[in-house]
Amino acid sequence: MKQFLIHNKAHHKSLLLLAGPMILSNITVPLLGIVDTAVIGHLGSAHYLAGIALGSAVISILFWLAGFLRMSTTGMVAQAYGENDLTQLAALLKRSLLLASLVAVLLIALSPLIKHAIAFLSAANSDVLAQAYQYFSIRIFSAPAALCNLVLLGWMLGVHYGRGPFYLLLVTNIVNIVLDIYFVVYLDWAVAGAAWASFIADYTALIFALFLVVKLAKKQDIELNVPNWLSISKMAELLSLNRDIFIRSLILQLCFSFMTFYGARIGETTLAANAVLLNFLMLVSFALDGIAYASEAKVGQAKGQKSVSNIELWVKISVFWGMMFGLLYSLFFAVFGAQIIMLLTNVPEVINEATLYLPWVIALPLLAMSCFLFDGVFVGLTRAKDMRNSMLFSATVGFFGVFWIFNELQNNGLWLAMSCFMLMRGVTLIIKYQRLKENNKLLD
């Protein structure tokens, strides 16, 4: 290991310089959920916390489903960056922004149906549903900004501008957190205050992101007003890639939403406790995603350069740092997990319930490390079908299969299924990567 670190010191530094800003800014993303949970969790009633958990879960499902916009943009832009194709870099930006806008309009149009689905799937009581509806009805109109921000963030990552996403996410999250505290604590707007804080932050971020991208394009001599960017064949290629990543994201969100909605069926306290613990998982996922994002850019660039050796090198370096961060997070949760729960809520029954299931959260960083990192590798390779197939198999066998067998364990069964699901995702992608390497198909 020492020789590996010394021999590839420059490469480790390069990856961390790209990943570092993303890790720091991504850590503030789950802080939004933590602040939401903390300010609402101290209003004195579990139905406020359960309501925002349900409403924000639905928004997260919708916006995370649109995560294919960032992934496809990063992978394709990184390869164009490796090929030094400046025209393609500009065209990809415009095509992806158009797609993001169309998806956002569709989500808003479908919002009345989605609200009916919330009640049908969760079977939550009227107090919880009222809070969930209030949050959702405000947040859904931030979809145009939130989805375009995904594209702009992915584009900056693809051209290895790690500071851009850092500035973007930092501004977004600081605005959101400050307004969250002001609207909820000082103006006493409760759940609506948390929703308006996120809404304003999303549109503030869009203006800032557009400024960053225009400035970066000018600096790198990228002419954004390229002709014929709306090519039918190129749009078809983008849609094909996005289709498979969307299916992959849909399956992922199906598993997470099942956990939320089934938790609601178990009871209000279980739903609230899982909301607290899922903030731990978000913290882990966004930290490991910092390494994965850097891997996307590095692997994509290497593929654009037609260099198999560089692809393999960046994969090894990414896995090394993923293991380090996974271990650190498990140790951190083991030592400070109980204290963090008590910071998030002062409702006694929620604290007791969350503490009961804390061991699952302690184990998850190590179990889930490989799935996050190899998602990044396959995004860089733009092998969306492999990601889709891995997710489908892992969800069917690892999540729903395990839960079907152990459903009598109730919430423990849910957390067991989630743990197996995360582990299996990583294992299946590792096996596929090894087969591609052995068959000399990494550049296909």
LINPE-V546215 format. One record per residue. N is the residue number from 1. RES is the residue in one small letter. SS is DSSP state (a for helix, b for strand, c for the rest). PSI is psi as a letter, one per 30 degrees, with the letter a starting at -180 (NA if undefined). OMEGA is omega as a letter, one per 20 degrees, with the letter a starting at -180 (NA if undefined). Layout:
BEGIN
n->{N:N}
res->{RES:RES}
ss->{SS:SS}
psi->{PSI:PSI}
omega->{OMEGA:OMEGA}
END
This chain:
BEGIN
n->{1:2:3:4:5:6:7:8:9:10:11:12:13:14:15:16:17:18:19:20:21:22:23:24:25:26:27:28:29:30:31:32:33:34:35:36:37:38:39:40:41:42:43:44:45:46:47:48:49:50:51:52:53:54:55:56:57:58:59:60:61:62:63:64:65:66:67:68:69:70:71:72:73:74:75:76:77:78:79:80:81:82:83:84:85:86:87:88:89:90:91:92:93:94:95:96:97:98:99:100:101:102:103:104:105:106:107:108:109:110:111:112:113:114:115:116:117:118:119:120:121:122:123:124:125:126:127:128:129:130:131:132:133:134:135:136:137:138:139:140:141:142:143:144:145:146:147:148:149:150:151:152:153:154:155:156:157:158:159:160:161:162:163:164:165:166:167:168:169:170:171:172:173:174:175:176:177:178:179:180:181:182:183:184:185:186:187:188:189:190:191:192:193:194:195:196:197:198:199:200:201:202:203:204:205:206:207:208:209:210:211:212:213:214:215:216:217:218:219:220:221:222:223:224:225:226:227:228:229:230:231:232:233:234:235:236:237:238:239:240:241:242:243:244:245:246:247:248:249:250:251:252:253:254:255:256:257:258:259:260:261:262:263:264:265:266:267:268:269:270:271:272:273:274:275:276:277:278:279:280:281:282:283:284:285:286:287:288:289:290:291:292:293:294:295:296:297:298:299:300:301:302:303:304:305:306:307:308:309:310:311:312:313:314:315:316:317:318:319:320:321:322:323:324:325:326:327:328:329:330:331:332:333:334:335:336:337:338:339:340:341:342:343:344:345:346:347:348:349:350:351:352:353:354:355:356:357:358:359:360:361:362:363:364:365:366:367:368:369:370:371:372:373:374:375:376:377:378:379:380:381:382:383:384:385:386:387:388:389:390:391:392:393:394:395:396:397:398:399:400:401:402:403:404:405:406:407:408:409:410:411:412:413:414:415:416:417:418:419:420:421:422:423:424:425:426:427:428:429:430:431:432:433:434:435:436:437:438:439:440:441:442:443:444}
res->{m:k:q:f:l:i:h:n:k:a:h:h:k:s:l:l:l:l:a:g:p:m:i:l:s:n:i:t:v:p:l:l:g:i:v:d:t:a:v:i:g:h:l:g:s:a:h:y:l:a:g:i:a:l:g:s:a:v:i:s:i:l:f:w:l:a:g:f:l:r:m:s:t:t:g:m:v:a:q:a:y:g:e:n:d:l:t:q:l:a:a:l:l:k:r:s:l:l:l:a:s:l:v:a:v:l:l:i:a:l:s:p:l:i:k:h:a:i:a:f:l:s:a:a:n:s:d:v:l:a:q:a:y:q:y:f:s:i:r:i:f:s:a:p:a:a:l:c:n:l:v:l:l:g:w:m:l:g:v:h:y:g:r:g:p:f:y:l:l:l:v:t:n:i:v:n:i:v:l:d:i:y:f:v:v:y:l:d:w:a:v:a:g:a:a:w:a:s:f:i:a:d:y:t:a:l:i:f:a:l:f:l:v:v:k:l:a:k:k:q:d:i:e:l:n:v:p:n:w:l:s:i:s:k:m:a:e:l:l:s:l:n:r:d:i:f:i:r:s:l:i:l:q:l:c:f:s:f:m:t:f:y:g:a:r:i:g:e:t:t:l:a:a:n:a:v:l:l:n:f:l:m:l:v:s:f:a:l:d:g:i:a:y:a:s:e:a:k:v:g:q:a:k:g:q:k:s:v:s:n:i:e:l:w:v:k:i:s:v:f:w:g:m:m:f:g:l:l:y:s:l:f:f:a:v:f:g:a:q:i:i:m:l:l:t:n:v:p:e:v:i:n:e:a:t:l:y:l:p:w:v:i:a:l:p:l:l:a:m:s:c:f:l:f:d:g:v:f:v:g:l:t:r:a:k:d:m:r:n:s:m:l:f:s:a:t:v:g:f:f:g:v:f:w:i:f:n:e:l:q:n:n:g:l:w:l:a:m:s:c:f:m:l:m:r:g:v:t:l:i:i:k:y:q:r:l:k:e:n:n:k:l:l:d}
ss->{c:a:a:a:a:a:a:c:a:a:a:a:a:a:a:a:a:a:a:a:a:a:a:a:a:a:a:a:a:a:a:a:a:a:a:a:a:a:a:a:a:c:c:c:c:a:a:a:a:a:a:a:a:a:a:a:a:a:a:a:a:a:a:a:a:c:c:a:a:a:a:a:a:a:a:a:a:a:a:a:a:a:c:c:c:a:a:a:a:a:a:a:a:a:a:a:a:a:a:a:a:a:a:a:a:a:a:a:a:a:a:a:a:a:a:a:a:a:a:a:a:a:c:c:c:a:a:a:a:a:a:a:a:a:a:a:a:a:a:a:a:a:a:a:a:a:a:a:a:a:a:a:a:a:a:a:a:a:c:c:c:a:a:a:a:a:a:a:a:a:a:a:a:a:a:a:a:a:a:a:a:a:a:a:a:a:c:c:c:a:a:a:a:a:a:a:a:a:a:a:a:a:a:a:a:a:a:a:a:a:a:a:a:a:a:a:a:a:a:c:c:c:c:c:c:c:c:c:c:c:c:a:a:a:a:a:a:a:a:a:a:a:a:a:a:a:a:a:a:a:a:a:a:a:a:a:a:a:a:a:a:a:a:a:a:a:c:a:a:a:a:a:a:a:a:a:a:a:a:a:a:a:a:a:a:a:a:a:a:a:a:a:a:a:a:a:a:a:a:a:a:a:a:a:c:c:c:a:a:a:a:a:a:a:a:a:a:a:a:a:a:a:a:a:a:a:a:a:a:a:a:a:a:a:a:a:a:a:a:a:a:a:a:a:c:c:c:a:a:a:a:a:a:a:a:a:c:a:a:a:a:a:a:a:a:a:a:a:a:a:a:a:a:a:a:a:a:a:a:a:c:c:c:a:a:a:a:a:a:a:a:a:a:a:a:a:a:a:a:a:a:a:a:a:a:a:a:a:a:c:a:a:a:a:a:a:a:a:a:a:a:a:a:a:a:a:a:a:a:a:a:a:a:a:a:a:a:a:c:c:c:c:c:c}
psi->{e:e:e:e:e:e:e:h:e:e:e:e:e:e:e:e:e:e:e:e:e:e:e:e:e:e:f:f:e:f:f:e:e:e:e:e:e:e:e:e:f:g:f:f:k:f:f:e:e:e:e:e:e:e:e:f:e:e:e:e:e:e:e:e:e:g:f:f:e:e:e:e:e:e:e:e:e:e:e:e:e:e:f:h:j:e:e:e:e:e:e:e:e:e:e:e:e:e:e:e:e:e:e:e:e:e:e:e:e:f:e:e:e:e:e:e:e:e:e:e:e:e:h:l:l:e:e:e:e:e:e:e:e:e:e:e:f:e:f:f:f:g:e:e:e:e:e:e:e:e:e:e:e:e:e:e:e:e:g:h:i:e:f:e:e:e:e:e:e:e:e:e:e:e:e:e:e:e:e:e:e:e:e:e:e:e:f:h:f:b:e:e:e:e:e:e:e:e:e:e:e:e:e:e:e:e:e:e:e:e:e:e:e:e:e:e:e:e:e:g:h:j:j:f:i:k:l:h:f:h:k:e:e:e:e:e:e:e:e:e:e:e:e:e:e:e:e:e:e:e:e:e:f:e:e:e:e:e:e:e:e:e:e:e:e:e:l:e:e:e:e:e:e:e:e:e:e:f:e:e:e:e:e:e:e:e:e:f:f:e:e:e:e:e:e:e:e:e:e:e:e:e:e:e:f:h:j:e:e:e:e:e:e:e:e:e:e:e:e:e:f:e:e:e:e:e:e:e:e:e:e:e:e:e:e:g:e:e:e:e:e:f:f:f:k:g:j:e:e:e:e:e:e:e:e:e:g:e:e:e:e:e:f:e:e:e:e:f:e:e:e:e:e:f:e:e:e:f:e:e:f:h:i:e:e:e:e:e:e:e:e:e:e:e:e:e:e:e:d:e:e:e:e:e:e:g:f:f:f:c:e:e:e:e:e:e:e:e:e:e:e:e:e:e:e:e:e:e:e:e:e:e:e:e:e:e:e:e:g:h:g:f:f:NA}
omega->{r:r:r:a:a:a:a:a:a:r:r:a:a:r:a:r:r:a:a:r:r:r:a:a:r:r:r:a:r:r:r:r:r:r:r:a:a:a:r:a:r:r:r:a:a:a:r:a:r:a:r:r:a:a:a:r:r:r:r:r:a:a:r:r:r:r:r:r:r:a:a:r:a:a:a:r:r:r:r:r:r:r:a:a:a:r:r:r:r:a:r:r:a:r:a:r:r:r:r:a:r:r:a:r:r:r:r:r:a:a:r:r:a:r:r:a:r:a:a:a:a:a:r:a:a:r:r:a:r:r:r:r:a:r:a:a:r:a:a:a:r:a:r:r:a:a:r:r:r:r:a:r:r:r:r:r:a:r:r:r:a:a:a:r:r:r:a:a:a:r:a:a:r:r:a:a:a:r:r:a:a:a:a:a:a:r:r:r:r:a:r:r:r:r:r:r:r:r:a:a:a:a:r:r:a:r:a:a:r:r:a:a:r:r:a:r:r:a:a:r:r:r:a:r:a:r:r:a:a:r:a:a:r:r:r:r:r:r:r:r:a:r:a:r:r:r:r:r:r:r:r:a:r:r:a:a:r:r:r:a:r:r:r:r:r:r:a:a:r:r:a:r:r:r:r:a:r:r:r:a:r:r:r:a:a:r:r:r:r:r:a:r:r:r:r:a:a:r:r:r:r:r:r:r:a:a:r:a:r:r:a:a:a:r:r:a:r:r:r:a:r:r:a:a:r:r:a:a:r:r:a:a:r:a:a:a:a:r:r:r:a:r:a:a:r:r:a:a:r:r:a:a:a:r:r:a:a:r:r:a:r:a:a:a:r:r:a:a:a:a:r:a:a:r:r:r:a:r:r:r:a:r:a:a:r:r:r:a:r:a:a:a:a:r:a:a:a:a:a:r:r:a:r:a:a:a:r:r:r:a:r:r:r:a:r:r:r:r:r:r:a:a:a:r:r:a:a:r:r:r:r:r:r:r:r:a:a:a:r:a:a:a:a:NA}
END
